[in-house]
């Protein structure tokens, strides 16, 4: 397993894990699940967060295009096959 860690200006974390058969990208967004919308276009994840008075949008490249998105307790998880 290999791991990469990214930290933004607001101390939110994005982690990427690479396993033999799959990859996982996880981000602690610290917002309610209903405030997050995620679209996967090819190998790009587009994440939109509605923080009430502000709307945040970011996008990042994924290791593959076969991705599944899960959101639970403010943690975004995107997984795919190697």
C-alpha positions as CSV (number, residue, x, y, z in Angstrom):
1,X,0.0,0.0,0.0
2,X,1.2,3.5,-0.8
3,X,-0.3,6.7,0.7
4,X,-0.2,10.3,-0.4
5,X,-1.4,13.2,1.8
6,X,-2.5,16.7,0.8
7,X,-3.5,19.5,3.1
8,X,-5.3,22.7,2.0
9,X,-5.2,26.2,3.5
10,X,-8.2,25.4,5.6
11,X,-6.6,22.3,7.1
12,X,-8.9,19.9,5.3
13,X,-7.2,16.6,4.3
14,X,-7.2,14.7,1.1
15,X,-5.6,11.3,1.2
16,X,-5.0,8.8,-1.6
17,X,-4.3,5.1,-0.9
18,X,-3.0,2.7,-3.6
19,X,-3.6,-1.0,-3.0
20,X,-2.8,-3.9,-5.3
21,X,-6.3,-4.2,-6.7
22,X,-7.9,-0.7,-5.9
23,X,-7.3,2.9,-5.1
24,X,-9.1,5.1,-2.6
25,X,-9.3,8.9,-2.3
26,X,-10.7,10.2,1.0
27,X,-11.4,13.7,2.1
28,X,-12.7,15.0,5.4
29,X,-14.9,17.9,4.2
30,X,-16.4,18.7,7.7
31,X,-19.8,19.5,6.3
32,X,-23.1,17.6,6.2
33,X,-23.5,15.0,3.5
34,X,-26.4,16.9,1.9
35,X,-24.1,19.9,1.3
36,X,-21.8,18.0,-1.1
37,X,-22.3,17.2,-4.7
38,X,-19.8,15.1,-6.6
39,X,-19.6,14.4,-10.3
40,X,-17.1,12.1,-12.0
41,X,-16.2,13.0,-15.6
42,X,-13.6,10.7,-17.1
43,X,-10.8,10.7,-14.6
44,X,-11.7,14.0,-13.0
45,X,-13.7,14.4,-9.8
46,X,-15.6,17.7,-9.5
47,X,-16.7,18.4,-5.9
48,X,-19.1,21.2,-5.0
49,X,-19.7,22.1,-1.3
50,X,-22.6,24.4,-0.3
51,X,-21.5,26.0,3.0
52,X,-24.7,28.1,3.3
53,X,-23.3,31.5,2.6
54,X,-20.5,30.3,0.3
55,X,-20.2,27.8,-2.5
56,X,-16.9,26.0,-3.0
57,X,-15.9,24.0,-6.0
58,X,-12.7,22.0,-6.7
59,X,-11.6,19.4,-9.1
60,X,-8.8,16.9,-9.1
61,X,-7.6,14.0,-11.2
62,X,-8.3,10.4,-10.1
63,X,-6.0,7.4,-10.7
64,X,-8.7,5.8,-12.9
65,X,-12.1,6.4,-14.5
66,X,-13.9,3.4,-12.9
67,X,-15.0,5.3,-9.7
68,X,-17.6,4.9,-7.0
69,X,-18.5,7.8,-4.7
70,X,-19.5,7.5,-1.0
71,X,-20.3,10.2,1.5
72,X,-20.8,9.5,5.2
73,X,-20.5,11.9,8.2
74,X,-18.8,14.6,6.2
75,X,-16.1,12.2,4.8
76,X,-16.0,11.8,1.0
77,X,-14.6,8.5,-0.3
78,X,-14.0,7.7,-4.0
79,X,-12.8,4.2,-4.9
80,X,-11.9,2.5,-8.1
81,X,-10.2,-0.6,-9.5
82,X,-6.5,-0.7,-10.5
